[in-house]
Amino acid sequence: LGRDDAVISKAITEPSADMAFKVEVYKGNELVASTDDHRKLTELAPLTLRVGTYRVVASYGDNKTGFDAPYYVGVSENVVVERDKVTKSEIVCTLANVMVTVNFDETIKSNFKSYSVFVEDGTDNGGLTFSAGNLGATGYIPATGILEWELALEKSDGTPYKTSGAYDKVQARQHFNLNFSLEEMEESGYGAIRLEVN
């Protein structure tokens, strides 16, 4: 297996206006108010809180493995609520899980009757399988610090081939774009699988 590790990019995904963010307000560790849709909060319909200092958490999605399942989160610390005043808190939410996409070069598609890659976060959270039926899909896994992958190929005669690898120091907002191709080696005539991550 030839492997070229290129720069692992930061995922650039912007929340859209139609996404309903959950808002939770904490006093210390106690949840004191919440709403499942931030768009319901207006000056005429705010969350009503006692005077004090709060931590506000906004989130969208669940921090679990899934296709097209981004998880965004943002926190605003030390939000001070005063008597008879509307307090606004701007929260910047960013992607809190890891984005994964997979591509197979035409050399893989034309030389193998089946091809797939299984990716997981190194825990028991489950994983995602990318194959011919869902290429182009975007997968998301929790940011546990590790990304493991296993490539499974099957030739037209039924001969299987498997190889695997892992990355550590994986962080939220990273985008792993795994590109697999087959390279011919002139000296031996055998092919080698090439993985490029960018």
N, C-alpha and C positions, 0 to 999 in steps of 0.2 A: 504494500500500500504506500503510495507516495502521498505525502501530505504537505501542503503549503498553507501555513497559517498567515493570513493577512490581517490587517487591522480589523478588529471587531468593533463595529460601529455602534453608536448610541441610537436607539430606536427613536425615530421621529414620528410620533403619532399624537395628533391633537384631538382632545375631546371635542365632540360636535355639540351643537346647541340643543339637539334633541335628546341628549343623554340626561337622565334623571339621577342626580347625585344625592346620596344619603348624607344628611348632616346630623352629627351627634355633638352635643354640648356636655362637657364634663366639668364638675367642680371637684378638683383632686382626681380621684379614681372613680367617682360616682357619676353615672350617666343621669343627667337631670332633665334633658329635653332632646327630642330628635324629630326628624321628618324624613320620609323616604324619597322626597322630591324637592330639591332646592328651589325649583321654579315656583313652588307654592309660597315661598317666603317673599313678602313684599312689605313696604312701609305700613300698609293697611292691615297686613296679616303676618306680623313677625312672631317669632318664638318669644314667649313672655318669660322673663327670668328675674330673679331677685337681684338686688344690687350685689356686686361682687366681681371676682376675677375668674375667668373661665378658659378652658381649652376647647377649641372647636375643630372637629375632624370631619372632613368631607371625603366620601369615597364612592366609587362606581365599580360595580362588578364584584367578583369574589376572587380571592387569592388562591386559585386552584388551576390545575392543568386543563386546557381546552383549546379548541380551534376558535378563532375569532372571538376570544374571550379576554380582552385587556382588563387589567385591574389598575385603577387610578386611585391615588390617595394624596391628601394634603392636610396639613395641620397649621392652625394659627394658635400660638401660645399667648397667654396673658391678655385675653380680651376683657377689657374693663367695661362693665355694665353700670350705668349711673341712673339714678332715679329720674323718671319722666323724660328720658332721652332714648332715641333710637340709636343703637350702636351697630355700625356696619363693620364686618370683618371680611377682608378680601383673602381668599385662600387659593393658592396656586397648586393645582393637582398635577402630579406627574405619573407616568407609567411606573408601577411598583412591581411588575413582574418582568420576565425575560421573553423577548420576542424571538421566534425561531421560524425560518423559512428554509425550504429544501428545493433544490433543483437537480435534475438529472440531465446530463449532456446527451445529445443524440447518439453518441457512441455507446452509452449504457442502454438506451431505449432500443437500439437496433440489434444489440448483441445478447440481450437477456429477455426471456419471456416474462419474467416478473422481477420487480425491484422495489425495495421499500427501505425506509429508515425509521427506526424507533428511537425517540428521544425522551429523556426523563431527567428529573432534577436530583437523582441520587437518593430519594427517600421513598416512602410507600405512598406517595401522592398519585401514582399511576403515571402513564406516559402517553405520548401521541405517536401514531404511525402515519408517516407520509408515504404515499404510493401513487401509482399512475392515476388513480381515481380522484385524488385530492391535491395534485400538484398545483401550486399557486395559492393554496390556503396559508393562512398565517396562524401559527401556533403560539401559545403562551404557557409558560411554566413558572411556578413560584421561584423567586430568587433565593435559593438555598446555598449558593456559593459553588455549585457544581452543575455541569451539564454533561450527561452521558448520552452516547448515540451508538446504535448498532445498525450496520448496513447488511441487508440480506438480499442476495441476488440468486436467480435460478436461470441456468442456460436452457436452451430449447430441448436439450436431451435429458433434462431433469437434474443435472449436476448442480448442487447448491454451493454457494460461497457466502461466508459471513466474516465480517470484521467489525471491530468496535473501537471506540476511543472515548476520551473524556476531557473536559476542560474544567479547571478550577478557578477560583477567584471570580466567579461569575456574579455579576451585580445587576440590580434592577436597572431597567431602561436600556440594557444592552440588546443588540440585535445580532443574532447568529444566523448568517445566511450560508447554509452548507451546500456547496456545489460539488457534485460528483461527476467524474468523467473517466473514460478508459483511455489509457495511453499505450501505444505499441512501443515495445522495446526492440530496437533493430537487431541487437546482438543475439538475443535469445528467441525472438519471435513471440514471446509471451506478452500478455497485456498486464498492465498494472493499474490499479484503481487510484485515481488522484482525487483528493479532497482539498478544496480551496474554501477557506472561510473568510468572508468579508462582510 
